[in-house]
Amino acid sequence: MLMHGRKKRWLVKVEENKEFHTHIGIIKIGNVVGKPYGSPIMTSKDKQCWIFQPVPFDYVHKFRRPTQVLYPKDIGLILMMTGIGPGSRVVEAGTGSGALTSVLAYYVRPNGKIFTYEKREDFFEISSENIAKAKVYDCVVQYNQDVMEGIVEKNVDAVVIDLDTPWLVVQTAKHALKDGGYFVSFSPTFNQIEKTVSKLDEENFHDIQTLECFSREIKTKEGATRPNKFISHHTGYLTFARKTATQLIM
Ligand SMILES: C[S@@+](CC[C@H](N)C(=O)[O-])C[C@H]1O[C@@H](n2cnc3c(N)ncnc32)[C@H](O)[C@@H]1O
């Protein structure tokens, strides 16, 4: 990733004879080869850029987004609350633009897997391109399928749902989860949460809680540091629950 100033960032594939044209001049991409991350590189107009290793945020930022995507603050909370990490097996629905898929895949590397279900063919195709762009395809299995028709995987560590009727997926998710595994659902409205929590109770899930996460950027400039005027007020609520075992240990 090449970065200029505080905000401008470009993801560029490094090729020996490539020239990359920007509003601050041309960058000879071949000159990047062999330079460590964090190094500066000059444009033809003598402007300075920095070479950084891209992180999931940088890839998702550049995705084609035909759907609403999950925000970093919400994805961070999912990781923290569920312990999804290297080696985890996670089912996700719907794939949408593949933003959540790509970040989860990044964190379950190298031997974990994200099994993701998307019912719409157009979103399936676009998310597929996005996941490939994020270079995490090895850790993703994609289905162009309605998740309500069933989940193929069994004994998974977590099922993460971002679609409009999560309560209708609770039972299907229960069959796919290992005992103690996590059900997570992201919903923008209270009535969706109520229906989901009621279904989770009915299916004997435990440790049910719903959280909302806030974040706001602070503009930092000496003498003028303050919150950014433009913040995203409302994204949605995250409901977490753990599957309980049916067998009693005496
Ligand atoms: C808000 S988007 C998901 C965005 C995704 N979390 C991301 O970060 O890119 C919701 C997606 O769920 C899909 N969807 C809705 N119902 C579904 C179902 N029953 N099975 C599979 N996908 C479904 C929709 O087509 C849509 O693409």
The ligand as an SDF file (V2000), in Angstrom:
LIG
                    3D

 27 29  0  0  0  0  0  0  0  0999 V2000
  -26.0870   -6.5800    4.8170 C   0  0  0  0  0  0  0  0  0  0  0  0
  -25.5710   -7.7820    3.6980 S   0  0  0  0  0  0  0  0  0  0  0  0
  -24.1950   -8.5530    4.5090 C   0  0  0  0  0  0  0  0  0  0  0  0
  -22.9500   -7.7100    4.4570 C   0  0  0  0  0  0  0  0  0  0  0  0
  -21.7320   -8.4090    4.9800 C   0  0  0  0  0  0  0  0  0  0  0  0
  -21.8300   -8.6720    6.4050 N   0  0  0  0  0  0  0  0  0  0  0  0
  -20.4670   -7.5960    4.7080 C   0  0  0  0  0  0  0  0  0  0  0  0
  -19.8210   -7.1530    5.6860 O   0  0  0  0  0  0  0  0  0  0  0  0
  -20.1020   -7.4060    3.5370 O   0  0  0  0  0  0  0  0  0  0  0  0
  -26.8220   -9.0170    3.8460 C   0  0  0  0  0  0  0  0  0  0  0  0
  -26.7090  -10.1090    2.8130 C   0  0  0  0  0  0  0  0  0  0  0  0
  -27.4610  -11.2320    3.2250 O   0  0  0  0  0  0  0  0  0  0  0  0
  -27.9650  -11.8620    2.0720 C   0  0  0  0  0  0  0  0  0  0  0  0
  -29.0630  -12.7360    2.5210 N   0  0  0  0  0  0  0  0  0  0  0  0
  -30.2930  -12.3700    2.9890 C   0  0  0  0  0  0  0  0  0  0  0  0
  -30.9950  -13.4680    3.3480 N   0  0  0  0  0  0  0  0  0  0  0  0
  -30.2040  -14.5420    3.1060 C   0  0  0  0  0  0  0  0  0  0  0  0
  -30.3650  -15.9600    3.2610 C   0  0  0  0  0  0  0  0  0  0  0  0
  -31.5100  -16.4660    3.7560 N   0  0  0  0  0  0  0  0  0  0  0  0
  -29.3370  -16.7880    2.9110 N   0  0  0  0  0  0  0  0  0  0  0  0
  -28.1880  -16.2730    2.4080 C   0  0  0  0  0  0  0  0  0  0  0  0
  -27.9800  -14.9520    2.2240 N   0  0  0  0  0  0  0  0  0  0  0  0
  -28.9680  -14.0890    2.5670 C   0  0  0  0  0  0  0  0  0  0  0  0
  -28.4030  -10.6790    1.2070 C   0  0  0  0  0  0  0  0  0  0  0  0
  -28.5630  -11.0460   -0.1410 O   0  0  0  0  0  0  0  0  0  0  0  0
  -27.2440   -9.7050    1.4390 C   0  0  0  0  0  0  0  0  0  0  0  0
  -26.2450   -9.8950    0.4740 O   0  0  0  0  0  0  0  0  0  0  0  0
  1  2  1  0
  2  3  1  0
  2 10  1  0
  3  4  1  0
  4  5  1  0
  5  6  1  0
  5  7  1  0
  7  8  2  0
  7  9  1  0
 10 11  1  0
 11 12  1  0
 11 26  1  0
 12 13  1  0
 13 14  1  0
 13 24  1  0
 14 15  1  0
 14 23  1  0
 15 16  2  0
 16 17  1  0
 17 18  1  0
 17 23  2  0
 18 19  1  0
 18 20  2  0
 20 21  1  0
 21 22  2  0
 22 23  1  0
 24 25  1  0
 24 26  1  0
 26 27  1  0
M  CHG  2   2   1   9  -1
M  END
$$$$
